[in-house]
Structure formats: structure tokens, C-alpha cells
Amino acid sequence: MAREWLTWFGGCLLFLVGTIFLFSLVEDIGQVFPRGSSYWYQDLWYWLISYLPWLLPICCLGASLFSLSFARKRGEWMAMLANGISPWQSFAVIAVLGFAIGVGSDLLMDSHASRNMGLSDAKVRSLKMQVGSDRLWYFRSFDPATLTGSDLQLFCYGEQGEDVMRIRANKAVWSKGAGWSFYDGRFLGFYSSRGLPVIDQGGTTVSWEKTDSNEKDHPLYDTKSPGMSRSFDELSGLDLFDDPAPYLWLQKRAKDMSVHEIDRLLARFPNPQSHEMVPYRLRKAQLWWNGPACIVALLIGLGMGSAGGSSSPGKLAGVSLVGALLFYLVRTLSDTLGEQQLLSPLHSASLPYVLIILGTLLFIKSKK
């Protein structure tokens, strides 16, 4: 039976991959070969493993259903039971195969990270960095290779949301040790509760000038005009260490990221529990299910295929199609609940699998 199961698994996989490949070529050949003919082999491999993690559970389900269904139809299933071979003995090798496929699915996701991490660092335009309620950065373009941004506008705010200082610069460079350095721009300092920020002649430090004027007599805090406006050729030493890397990674959608990319994003983002990170934490929980999903699909297929009164291949195919549609409807609903933070990412990713297992148990019970 294990040989027949592998035959059905390979047939399902070949059919699904071939169908998706043809549709991808017709829709946009750049989806499969983004770098042209020079790297067609590598691009084809990475395109393939981007689809395999969610195709493998479908193939495990189909192989289990059809191999058992045709075995029952040919009388082989009854012959095994009549000879004292228990279902557990028949399913042992298949279960091992399914476990190996599940582990392989996780390994494929790890290998998929190698090229994805490079592609996510491509040059971006209109980069925005929102650092809590303290700072807001705008770059017209940013080069991750040199960590250099052009046409910068930086807004710094105080505890009450008031303007503290602004920096406009043609170029800004970030380094891990020195922080940000700005070139060819203008510095604007505003009165705030801390005082007035001013820069020295060398443009290396910022100091705060205190004023004896109080807010009642001189409403400096209410004015929108800067207390200091000065152009500069180079400005550094402002104690600004906002790492641009996590914001560059945000240019990529969560569903296009690998586990490695999401892990490094959550590790280096200033506030990984923020609402902005919800799609990425949800995606991480979904990717965790790639391997276990193969085992779940295999067990569901074996359970439905061996249930009494379910020997018709056409009937099982119809039931599995309806179950797949319900699964993806539930997954869409659970994803929405997770994005709205009504469910935790782990619970949102696990809900469809829990419900499909319960539905399968009810189906098997109804056939007894």
C-alpha cells in the first residue's frame, strides 16, 4: 500500500505543480523567472519551493484518500483485514512517509529563506520610519547596500506631541556605531518643555537652551515658528540610533516572507507587539503549521478512506473538495480575527486545523 500511496502522492503533486506553473507562465512569466534566462534554474527552484509547503498537505490528503479508496474497491482492504492485518500495521509505513514529508516541508522553508533575505534588501523608494510618537522619518529613496537615504525630512516631537526639531537633508547615512549623520540640509529647533535645541558651529552636538520666559507671559510653546533655523554642510552626534533595517524589511508583504525574515524582523523591530507587526506574527504562526499540516492531512485522509461506507472514490473526492472549501473559508475568517487582534496569532493559525479535525471525526463517526 505504501507504494501505491507514493504513486498517488507523486501524481497529485505533478498535476498541481504543472497546473500552477502553466497559469503562472500565462499570467506573468516574471513570477517564475524574475532574473531572466541567465538564472532560470535557480529561479525555477525557488518558485517551486515557495508553493510546495502548502501543496504537500493537499497531496498527502489526496494520496491517502485515493489509495485507500481504490484498495477498498478492489477488495484488497477486506483481504488484509481478513488475514489479520490491522489498520495500524497497514498505515505505519504511510505515517512514516507523511512525517518525513512534513519535516521536508519545514526544511524547504528554511532553504527558501536564503534568496528571500537578499531580495528583501532591494533598493526602495519613499521609505517611512515611524518610531513611536517621538520621531517620524521620510526618505524619497534609500539604498540598503550603503545605508544611505536621500531627500530626508525628520520630525521630532516632545511628550505632549509638540514640535521639538526638524531636519531636512539631501543625504543621510546610518552606521551602527555612530548613528545618523546628515549632509547638506537645514536644522530647525522649536521651543519645548526641554528648552530650545541648538547645534554648535561644528554641527556635532545639540544643546538645549533654557529660557526664563514662562508660558503665560510669552507663549513660546504655542508658536509654530522655529526658534532656530540654520543650514549645515554636515551634522552628526545627535544621539539618533533608529535602525532603518526593520523598516526596509517592511517593504515586503508578510505572505512573501520566510520564517528567517520574520524572525529577524521581530527581533530588531522597536516594538514587535505593535499592531503593525500583527500580520507578520500571524504569518509566522501559519508557517509553523506547514510541517504538522502534512501529518494532519494524512491522518484525515486515512481516517476518511478507511471509514465504513466511504469506498467510492468519487464520493470521497466530493467530500474532500467541500472540506477544502470550508477549510479555506474558516482560515480566511480566522485570519481576519487574528489581524483584528480578536484572536492571538497562534490561535488564529490553529483554528482551521482544529475545526477540520473535529469535522473529520464527525464524518467518520457518521459512517460507523
N, C-alpha and C positions, 0 to 999 in steps of 0.2 A: 504493500500500500504506500510505503514511503516513496517508492519510485514513481508511482502514478501521481502522488501529491506534488512531487518536484516537477513533473511534466506539466501539470495544470498550472503550477506557480509560474514556471517559465513562459507558458503560453499567455497567461494573463498579463505578465509583465511586458512581454514583447508587444502585445496588442495595445496596451495603454501607452507605453513609451512611443511606439510608432505613430499612434493617432495624435498624441500631443506634439510630437516632432513635426508632423506634416502641417498641423494647424499653425504652429509657431513659424514655420517657414513661409506659409502663405500670408500670415498677418504681418510679420516683420522679421526678415532674416537676421537683422541685427540683434534680436533677442537671443539667438543661438550663437552667432559668430560676431560679437561686438568688435573684434580686432581684425576682421577680415580673414583672408585665406592664409596669411602667414602663420597664424596660431590656431588654425581650425581644430586641430586635435585637442589642444588644451581647452579651448572654449567649449567644444562639444562635451568633454568630460565634466567640466564644471556646470554646464547647463543640465547634464543628466543627473548629477548628484543633488542638484537643487530640487529636483522633482521626486527622486527616489524615496526620501523619508516619508512622504505621505502616500506614495503609490504602493510601497511594500505592504502596509496593513491591508489595503484593498486586495492585493494579490494573495495574501495569507488567507483572507476570508473566502475569496473565490476558489482557491485551491482546495481548501477544507470542505467547502460545500459540495463542489462538483466531484471530487474524488470519492467521497463517501456516498454521494447520491448515485453515481454510476455503479459503485460497488454493490449497493443495495439492489439496484435494478438488475444487475447480472446475477444476483444470488450469492455473491462472494461474501457479503456481510453475514448472511444467515449461516453460510457454511463455516465461517470462522467461529461463530458463536456455538454452532453445533459440535465443533471439535474441541470445545472447552477453552478457546482463546478469548480472554476477557477483553472488553473495550480498552481498558487501561494498557494492556500489553500491545494492542494494535496502535494506540495513539502515542506510545512512548517515543518512538523514533521521530514521529512528526512533531511532537512537542520540543524535542531537542533541536530539530531543524528550525522551528519557529523562534526559539530562544536565540539561536545563532544569527538569524536574520535580524532580530531586534537589536542585538549587540552590534551587528554590522551597520545598522541604520545610524546608531549613535556615532560610530567611528567615521561614517561618511560625513556627518555634520561637522565633526572635528576637522576633517580634511578640507571641507568646504570653506572653513574659516581662513585658510592661508591666502587665497586670492581675494576674498571679500574684504579682508582688512586692508589690502592695498588699494582696492577700488574705492573704498570709503574715504580715502585721503586725497581724492582728486581735487583740483582747484575749484573753488566755489565762488559764487558771487552773492552780494547782498547778505553778508553774514551778520547776524544779530546775536548779541550776548546779553541776556537779562540776568544779572547777579542779584537775586533777591529784590529788595526795594532800594538798594544802595546805589547801584550803577547800571547804566544801560549803554551798550556799545553798538555802533553801526559802522560796518565796513562796506564799501562798494564792492570790493573784491578781496580775497585772501588766498595766499599761497601757502599751503601746509608744509611744503618742502623747505622753505626758508623761514616759516613762521612770521611772515610779513604781510601786513594789511595796508590797503591804500584807501585814501579819502575817508578818514576816520572822523566820527563825531562821538564824543564821550560825554555822558551826562552823569554827574554825581549828585546824590540827594542826601539830605540830613534826616534826622529821626522823625521830623514832622512832615517829611516829603518836600521840603523846600530845596531850592537850588543851592548847591554848595560851590561847585565849579564845573566848567565845561572846557573841553579841549577839542579843537579842530586841528587836524594834521594831515598832510599829504601822504605821510608814511608812518607806520607804527610797527615796531619789531618787538617780539616777545622772546625772552630767554628764561629758562628755569631758575637760574641763579640771580639775575639782575631784575627780573620782572619786565615791565614795559618801558620802552624808550620811544619818544616821539620826535618827528623831524618836520621842519618847515610848516609851522602852524601858528595858532593863536591860543592863548590861555585866558580864560575868563574866570574871575573869582567873585563870589557873591557873599554878602553878609549873611551870617547864620548864627546859631546859638554858640558855636565854637569861635566865632570871630570872622575875620576876612582872610581867606587863603591868598598868599602872595608867593611868588617864586623869586629866588635870588638872581643876581646878574649872570651867574654861570649856568642857570637852568638846571641845577642838580638837586635842589631840595625845595620843599614847600613849608612855609612857616605860617602861623596863624596870628594875625594882628588883633589884639583885643581893643575894644572901643569902650570908652566910658559913657557913651551916649546910651540912654535907655530907650526902650521901645516906645514908651509913652511920648517922650519929647521928640524923638527922631525915629520914626517908624522905618528903620532901615530893613527890617526883616520882611516888610510888605512890598518893598520895591522889587521890580523885575529887572532893574538895570544892574549891571555888574559893578562892583566896587573897584575892580581892577581888570584892565584889558591890556594884554601885552603879547606881541608877536615873539616868536622864538625860532631859532635855527635847529636847536636840539634841546630836548627836555627829557630828563630821566631822574631817577631817585625819588619817585612819588609814592613808593610803597604800594604799588598796584601789581598784584600777582595773580590776576584772574587767568587761569589756564584756558587757552582757546580750543584745545584739542577736543574736549567733550562736546562743545558746540559745533565743531566741524563734523563730528560723527552724527550729530542730529540731522544733518542734511540728508541722511539715508533713512528711509522708512523702516519701521520696526519689522515688518514682514519680510524685508530683504536682508536682514542682518542675521549673522550666525550667532551661536552661543558665545563664542570668544569675543565677538564685537560687543554684544550686550553686556557681558561680564565686565569688560574694561570700561564701558560707558558708565555703568552703575558704580563702579569703583572710584571713578575720577570725577563724576558729576557733583557739583557742590551740594545739591540736595536730592539724593536718589529716591526719596519718598514723596517728592512733589508730584503734582498732577501731570506734569509734563513727562514724567518717567513711567506713567501707568501703562501705556501701550508696549513699552519695552519690557517691563516686568511681566506683563501678560504674555508677550511673545516668548520670553524665557521659560515660563511655565508650560506653554504649549510645546516648545521644542523638547522639554524634558519628557513629554509623553510620546515622542517619536518611537523610542525603543519599546516601552511597555505596550504601545498601541498594537504592535505586531502580535504580541502574546495574547492580548485581549481579542483581536480579530480572529486569531487561530482557534482559541477556545470557543468563541461564539460559533464559528463555522463547524467545528467538531460537534458541539452540542446540538446545533440545529440539524446537521446532517445525520446524526445517529438517533435523533428523536423519532418515536413511532409515528407513522402516518406522514412522514415528510420525505419520502423516497423519490418523488418526482423532481427531476432537475429543473423543469420549467417553473414549478411551484416554488421551489427554493430560490430560484433566480428572482422571481417576482417579490417574494417576501424580503430578500436581501436588498433589492432596489428600494422598496418602500422604507426599510430600516435605514438605508444610507441617506435617503432624503430627510427622514426625521432626524437623523443624527446631525446633519449639517444645519437644519433649522434650529435645533437645540443649541448647536455650537454658536450660530450667529446670535441667538438670544443671550447666551451666557457671555459671549464676547462683549455685547452691549452692556450687560450688567457689570462686567469687570471694568470696562472703560469708564462707566459712570461711578465706579468705586462702591457699588452696592454689594459686590462680592470681592473677596480677595483674589489676586491673580491665580493662586493655586486652586482655589475652589472653583473659579470660573473655568479654568482649563480642564478640571477633573469632572465637572458636572455632566458633560455629554457622555463620557465613558461610563460613569456610574449608571446613568439612565439607560444606556443601551444594554448594559449587562443585566439590569433588572428586567428590561423588556424581553431579552432573550430567555431569561429564566421563566418568565410567564408564558412565553411561546412553547418552551419545552414541556412545561407542566400541563399546558392545554392539550398536548399531543399524547400524554400518557393515558 
